[in-house]
Amino acid sequence: MLVAADAALTPCRHATVRQSSGVEFRILGRFEVVDAGRDVTPPRPKQRALLALLLLRAGERVATDEAAEALWDGRPPPSARNAIQGHVKALRQLLGRERIETRDGGYVLQLQEDELDLHLFERLLTSARGTHAHAQAELLGRALALFRGAPLEDFRYDAFAAADAARIDELRLLALEARIDADLELGRHEQVVPELERLVHEAPLRERLWGQLMLALYRSGRQADALDAYRRARRELVDELGLEPGRDLQQLERRILSQAPELDRPRGRAPGALIPTPPTPLLGRERELAEARRLLLRDEIRLVTLTGPGGTGKTRLALEVARTAAARFPGGAFFASLASLDDAELVLPTLAHAVGIAEGGDAPLLESLAARLAERPALVVLDNVEHVAAAAALLSELLAAAPA
C-alpha cells in the first residue's frame, strides 16, 4: 500500500529534458543492446553481466563490492574492484559517459522511458488494467511480443538475476492469462484452445490455465473434452502435489456438468478506480522516484508515506511510482482520493469503491476489503490522508488483515 499525504518532500529538482537516444536494452530473451538498429552488445561476458545488473537496478546505486559479488558468484578475486572499474570504462565508451554515474562508491545506470524492454512490458501491463477487452487483448499482445525467449536468458542461473528471472516468468504467465481472459470475453474460445493446450502442458500445475481451457472447450461446444481437461488437471495436481484441485476449478466442473447458463457469458466485478494517467510526463524527480519505488518494492515494507508542504507534487510523484511499479502487483493497483472527505467513517466505503467492491454485501466492509486485498499482492494509493487522519487505526487494521 502506498500513501501520499500532505505533510516534507524535497522540492522538485531541475532536470534537462533530453531527446530519446534510440538505444534499446533487451533482457526479455538473449541479452542485446541495440543503438539505432546497430548491435552494440558488450563483447565480454563480465561486461554484459555488469550491465545486466545495472539494468535490473536502473536508477539505484549498485555498490562496487555488490557488483564484484555478483560477477564472481560470491568469490571475487583481489583484482575485482579494478576489473569492475575497467568494465565501467568500457561500457561508458560504448554507451556514453553520462549513461553510468559514479556515486558513493558505486554506480547508477540512467535510463530513459521504455529503453529497457522489461520496463515497456510492465508499462503495457499497467495500461491494460481496467480497459475493455479489445484494448486489453491488444496491449497485452504487444507486451507479450517483447519476449524473444526466456527472460534474462544469459544470466537466469546466476545468483544476481535468478530472482528477477523468476519474477518476470511469473509476470509473463499472468499477462498470458489476462490476455486469454480478454480473448474469452471477446468470444475467441475456439482460437485459444490450441494455445491453452500447449500452456497446460508447459505449466501443468497452474489451475487458472486449466480453468480457462475448460471454459474455452465448453464454449466451443465440447463439454466432454472440458470435463476430460478437469480430470487431467486433477491427475497432475494429485500426482505432483498430493492435492485436489482448488474450489474454483471444482465449481467450474460442476457448472459444466449442469450446463450452467452463466458459463455462456463472462463474469465481472465492480470496475474499481485504477491508477490515473497524468497527461504529461514527470520531469526532474528521478532520485525521489527511484527511492520511493525502491522502498515500495522491498518485501518487508508494506506502507510508504510521502510527506511535504502543499504544492510540492506529492500526488504526482505517488502516481508515477504507482504507474511504474503496478505490474509488480498482480492483485491490481488502485487509487483513492480522500481530499473531499471530512469524516473518517467514509474512508472504508471510499476505499471499497476504489478496489471494486460492490456495496450491499453481507460481510463487514473491513472484512470484505481484507479478503479482496489478500487475494494477490495489491497496491493502493491513498491521496490526501491528512484530511481524515482519524482513519489511521482502521488502515492499520486493514494492513494487518491483508498481508498481500
Secondary structure, 3 states (H helix, E strand, C coil): CEEECCCCCCCCCCCCCCCCCCEEEECCCCCEEEECCEECCCCCHHHHHHHHHHHHCCCCEEEHHHHHHHHCCCCCCCCHHHHHHHHHHHHHHHHCHHHEEEECCEEEECCCCCCEHHHHHHHHHHHHCCCCHHHHHHHHHHHHCCCCCCCCCCCCCCHHHHHHHHHHHHHHHHHHHHHHHHHHHCCCHHHHHHHHHHHHHHCCCCHHHHHHHHHHHHHCCCHHHHHHHHHHHHHHHHHHHCCCCCHHHHHHHHHHHHCCHHHHCCCCCCCCCECCCCCCCCCCCHHHHHHHHHHHCCCCCCCEEECCCCCCCHHHHHHHHHHHHHHHCCCCEEEEECCCCCCHHHHHHHHHHHCCCCCCCCCCHHHHHHHHHCCCCCEEEEECHHHHHHHHHHHHHHHHHCCC
